Amino acid sequence: MNTVALWVAVTMAAAPILPAASSFQSGGRVFEIDGLPIVLVPEVGTGRVTSQWMFDVGANHDRAADFGLAHLVEHLAFGRFDATSQEEYDSILGALGGDSSGWTDRERAGFGATIPLLEGGALARFVDLELTRRVAPLLDEATIDRQRAVVAQETAETFDRPHGPDAVWLDELLWAYGEPWSRHPRGAPTEKASPTPIAERWAWMQARGVLVLAGDLGLESWAARLGPAPASYPPHAPAPSLGEPGCEPAAPAIRWRPGNVAEGAVYMAWPIPGRDHPDRVALEALARWLGGAKVAVGQGCGEFVVERRGEWLDLGRHVVSLRRAVTELGALGLDPQSLDRVRAGQLTDLARANGVLETRARIVGACVLSGRGPDCLADEAVAWISLDSVATQKAAARWLLPDAATVLAVVPPDTLWSPPVPGMRAWGGR
């Protein structure tokens, strides 16, 4: 075989096989009960059913006076209800062989439960049990104090990790008016949290919620029990942000912070646009290629963060390497071969996530809350399949070049604090 033929053979063999966008469709159907969108997602053969409640309200909707309220209300949603006490709920769910969990992030909150279908009637009992969650929690000072203590303990555990406080510090550096969202878990709930604002928040969450039931449902039989499908979804406007002003980036900066850490860390971060911006997918592709990077986006703004760990000299090498990589991305973008690998990895991850029943239900819930319909993951796959190198170059040049609003944050290891990390003086840091 000659050299050209060998090159063609290797190139063809290395080309990734991409799944079709249609493979990401959920097949979910939206119904409604008393204004609550309910999405049924059939998944025959799983032998189990999950319910996932999702609310278009999260930690970024906490006012300064109600700091930590979103996380606290999520915990209280597992508390006592008018119809079913927490102990009774746990007992019924346990008898069905199920388990439950809850979560709060910057823009949304939710909780869910999953049961195996081991006996007749289990599905009906499970759905009836989940619908009791619409009832307002019974709130008293003792219950609030108990859950506040739980949230405070979770926060303490987060900050006790070696680099636990780094994210909060980085947000303060990245945004001119402090962080744009109350990063979760960010801190213990305010002592001012009382039954009145908690009840108001719960009512607000209910008005911006969706329930997804996924698994071995018997879709048609359940569809007959539910109301008609709503004309559009969500049946409410997106919740406005009530957080502190925060989408204005701070000035470029290099900052150092002594940390009680054996292994140092360096963070390079940029403010970026929100999730509806056309550059979002290209930025996520760049993050995958850089490795150790993440893109966190909200409705209006977001951040692109690259993290590297290591000893003192390693940190300097990381800074030089990252600066060079970002500069090249701004000039050339991802080359086609790298983009193919990144695209294949992302679509594989999406397919794996969509293959997990609970995760799939949450994806469908997020699609419905965003107003794009239960199959919006297929649209995401199309966006990745159609992404090209030019788009990654333009996104890198627009948002990530070092002379943009870049924050370089360094947490050196304990052993060496005073000398500058090699390669950083070129950035004029202080």
N, C-alpha and C positions, 0 to 999 in steps of 0.2 A: 504494500500500500504506500503511495507516495505521500509527501508531507501535506499537500493540500487536502487530499482525501482523509488523512488521519485527523487533521484539524476540524474538518466538517463533521466527522463521526463523533469526535469528542464533544464538539459544540452541541450537536443534536442530542447526545446522550445526557448532557448536563442540563438541558432545558427543563425547567420544572413543569410538572403537569398541574394545571390550575383547575380547581373545581368550578363548575358552572354556577353562575349567580342564582339560578333557579333552585339549587340545592340548599339555599339558605332561607327559603320561604317556610313560614311556620304553619300555614294552613289554618291559622286562628280566625275565629269569628267573634265579632263584638256584639254583645247584647247589653241590656240595661235593666236595672231594678231600682226604682225610686231615684233615678238620676245617677246611680253608680254604674259606670261601665264595667262589665264583666266579660272577660275574653276566655273563650274555650279553645284550648289547643289540644287536639287529639294526638296521642302517641300510643298507638296500639302495640301491645306486647311488652310494655314496661312493667306491668304488674304493680304499679303504684301510681299515686296521684299527689301532686303538690299544689298548694295554694300560695300565691305570692301577692301580698298587698304592696303597692307602691304609691308613694305620695310625691307630688311635684313641689315639695317643700323640704328644705334641708337647712344645714347650719348657716348657709349664706343669707338666710332670711332672719337671722337673729339680730335684733337691735342691740346696741351697746348695753342698754338697761336689762335686756333679757339674754345675756350671753350664756350659751350652753343650753338654751331652752329646747332646741330641736332634739338633741341627744337625750335630754331628760324625758321629753314627751314620748320618744320612742321606747324608753324603758317602761314608762308608765302604761303604755299600750299593752304590756304584758301583765299589768296589775289587775286590780279588781274591776269587774264590770257589773252593771245593774243586773244582767241576766245570769252571768256565769262568773264565779270567783276564780282567781288565779289557780287556787288549789283544785277546784272542780274542773277547770279547763285542762290542767296538766293530767289529772286523773283520767279524763275521757280520752285525751290524745294518747296517753300511755297505754290505755286499754286497747286502742286501735293499733298499737305498735309504732306510733309516730314520734317525731321530734320537731322542734321549732327553733327559730333563731331570728334575730333582728339586726338592723344596721342603720347607720346614718352617715351620709357623706355631705359634700358641700351643697349640692342642689336637691338631693332627694333623700327620702327615708323609706324604710319598709320593714316588713317582717313576713315570715312565711312558715309553713309547716308541710311535712310530707308524711304520708302513711302508705304502708303496703296494703294491697287489696287481698286480704287473706280470708275474708268471710263475707257472706252476702249482707248487704245493707250498710257496709262500712263507708262506702262513698257518700251515701245520703246523710249519714250521721256526721261525717267529716265536714261536708259543705254546710250543714246546719250549724255546726260548731263554729266554723270560720265566720259565718255571717253575723254571729253575736259580737264580733269585733267592731261592728259599726256602732254599737251602743257606746255612749260616752262612758269613760272610766269613772268609777267612784273615787273622788279625790278627797283626801284629808291630809293634815299636816304630817301625821306619822308616816303615811305611805310615801309622801313626797320626800321627806327627810331620809327615809330608808333608800329610795332609789337614787337620791342625790349622792348618798354615800357610796353606792355602787359605782356611779359614774365617776366620782372623784377617785376611787380606787383604780379604775381602768386608766384614767389619765395619769395617775402616779406611776403605774406600771409602764406606760408608754415613755414617760420622761426619764425613767430610771435606766432605760437602755443606753448603751454607750453614746450613740448619736441621736438620742431621742429629741433633744431640744433644737437640733439643727434646722428642721423644716420651718419652725416658727421664726427663728432668726433670719433665715433666708427670705421668707415672705416679707419681713419688716424691711429688709434691704432692697427688695425688688420693687416694691410699690411705694409711691410717693406719700400716700396717706395711710400707710399701714397695709396689712394684707387685705385683698379684695374680698375674701371669704373667711369665715371662721373655720379654719382647718379642723377637721375632726380626726381624733379627739384633741381638742385644743386646750381645754381647761375645764375645771369643775363648774357646774351650773351656778349661776348667781344665787346668793342667799335670798334675793328678792322674789324668786319664783314662787308663786302662790297659786291656789286653785283657779282664780279668775283668768290670768293670762294663759295658764295651761289648758283650761277648757276652751278658750278662744283659739289657741293654736290647734287643738285637736279638731275643732269644727272646721277650721281653715284647711287642715290636711284632708278631712273627709271630702270637702268640696273639690279637692284637686287630687283625688285618688282613683285607682283602678285596681280591680281584683282579677288576677290571672289564675285560671284553673287548668292544669296541664297534666296529661297522662292518659291512662285507660279510662276515658270518661263516658263513652257511649254518647257521642256528641249530639245526635239527633234527639235522643230521649231527653237530654238536658235542655236542648234548645227549645223544646216544647214547653218547658216549665218557666223559661225566662221571658222577659218582655221583648219587644221588637228591638232590632238593632238601631242605635242612634244614627241620625242623618250624617253626623260628622263627629270626629273625636279629635282632641278631648272636648267634652261638652262645656268647657270652661276656658277662660283665657289663662295663659301662663302666669304664674305668680310673679309679681314684681319683686325685685330685690329690695330688701329693707336693711341691708347691712350698711356699714360705714362706706363713705366714698372710697373707691379703690381701684378703678381701672386706669388710672393715670400712672405710667411707669416712673420710677425714680431715675435720677441721673446715673450714668455709668459709674461703677464703683468697684474697688477691690477692698475687701475687709478681712480682718483676721480676728479670730476669737480663740482664746485658750480653752482647751477642752480636756476634761479628765478622761482621756482616751489613750489606749495603747497603740491604736492604729489611726493615723491621720486621715482626713477627708478633704477633698476639694470639690466645690460645686461651681459649675458655670451655668448661669441661668439668664433667660430672656423673657420679657413679657410678650405674649402673642395674642392673636385675636381669638374670639370665641368659637364655639363648635359649629356655627352656621357659616363661617367664613370659608371661601373656596380653597384656601391654602391648608386647611386642617389635615386632610389626608396626606398631603405632601410632607407636612411637618412630622406627622406620625411615622412616615416612611424614613425620614432622616433620623428620627429618634431610634428606630429599630437598627438602622445601619451603624450608628455611633456606638450602640451598646451602653448599658448602664444609664440610659436616658429615659425620660418619661415626659409625656405631654399631658397636662391637666388643663382641661378647658371647661369653661362655663358658658352661660348664654351670651355674655358680653365680652369676656376677656379670659385669658388663661396664661399658662407659663410653661416654658420648655426648660427642663433641668437635666444636666448631665452630671453624674456623680462618679467620682473615682476615689478609691481608698489606697492606702499604702504607707510606707515609711517616708521619712523626710525627703530624700532625694527622689523617690518615686513620685511625690506630689509635683515637684518641678517638672519632671518628664511628662507627666500627664498634662500639665498646663500647656507646655510647648506643643505636644502632640495634638491636643484639642484645638488649639488656636490654628495650627496648620490645617487640620481637617476641615474646620469650619470655613476657613478662607478658600480652600479648594472647592468645597461644596457651593459657596457663593459664586464661584467663577464657572464651574462646570456642572454642578449637580451630581446626582448619582449616575454612574455609567450603566448602560443597559443590563449588563450581567449582574451587577450588584442589585439593581432594582428588581430584576427577576427573582433573585434569592429572597430579598426583603418581602416582595409581594407574596411569594409562595409561603413564607413563614407566617405572614399575617393571615392569609386566607386559611391556612392550616389551623392556626389558633382560633379563628372565628368558627371554623367547622367543629373543632373540639368543644368550644364553649357552647355552641348550639346543640351539641350532642348530649350535654348534661341537662337533665330535665329541669332542675331548679334554675340553672343559669339561663336556659332557653326561655323559661317563663318570665324571668326578669328582663331579658332582652325584649320580649314582646311587650311587657308592661311599659318599658321605656319608650318603645316605638309609639305606643298608643298615647302616652302622656305628651310626646313631642308633636302629636298631630299628624304623623306620617303613616299611620296604619300598622297593623301587626306584622307586615312583611318588610319593614324598612331595613332589616339586615341584608336583604337581597340588594337594596340600593347601595348599601355600604360596600358590598362585594363588587358591584359594578364600578363604583368609584375607584377601588383599588385596581381592578383589572384594566381600567382605562388610563391609569396614572402613567405619565411618561417622564423622561429625564428632564425635559425643559421645565416642567412644573416644579420639580424638586430644586432646580437651580434658582428659579425665580423666588421660591419660598425662602430658601437659605439666604439669598441676597437681600431680601426684603426684611427678614426678621432676625437672622442669626449672625451676621457679620460682626466682628469684634468691636467696631466703632459704633454699633447700635447701643441700645440701652442694656448693656451687658453688666451682670453682677458676677464677680468672681469672689467666692467666699471660701476661706481656708480655715480648717480646724487642724492645726498641727498636732502631732503626737506629743505626749508629755515630755519626752526626753529632750527635745530641742524646741525652744520657743522663740528665741530672739532673732536669729538670722533670717533673712528673707528667703523664700523658696526660690531656687534657681529658675531664671527665665521670666520672673514676674516683674522685674524692674522695667522691662520693655513696655509694660502696660501703664507705667506711671502710677502704680498703686500707692496707697498710704495705709 
